[in-house]
Amino acid sequence: MDLMAGLGFDQLAIDFDSAKRVAVAFTALREELDAALRSVSDLREVKGMGTLKSGQDLAAKFSKKAVGGEDSLEKSLTSHIQVVTEMRDFFQQCVDRYGEVDDSNASALTSAEAPR
């Protein structure tokens, strides 16, 4: 929410249904990213570049682009998973808070309607 504060907004309002749909969408995206990360290990050892030293060097370079390199696909996916998880958690908290407020309001109504 630092971005929102930086833009001069101190609150973000989102309705219950939208928050719920966004949380579900982020959950689905997280599952897709997890599946992609699991399949990255298949790219750990690139083959088919021949037996020449230049081909072996190229294969090693592509392998590091997939796993273990400074800017590897593995690291990128891990970073994306972290961001998507944080976003999903934020919207899930919004959904949970709506539930807490609804429960609190229902309890207050029930107490107010009780005979004295």
Residue pairs with C-beta under 8 A, 6 or more apart in sequence:
1 12
4 10
4 11
4 12
14 22
14 91
14 94
16 94
16 95
16 98
19 91
19 94
19 95
19 98
20 91
20 95
22 91
23 88
23 91
23 92
23 94
23 95
26 84
26 85
26 87
26 88
26 91
27 88
29 84
30 81
30 84
30 85
30 88
33 77
33 80
33 81
33 84
34 81
36 77
37 74
37 77
37 78
37 81
40 66
40 67
40 73
40 74
40 77
41 67
43 62
43 63
43 66
43 67
43 73
44 63
44 66
44 67
44 68
45 59
45 63
46 59
46 60
46 62
46 63
46 66
47 59
48 59
49 55
49 56
49 58
49 59
49 62
50 56
64 72
65 71
65 72
65 73
66 72
66 73
66 74
67 73
67 74
68 74
69 75
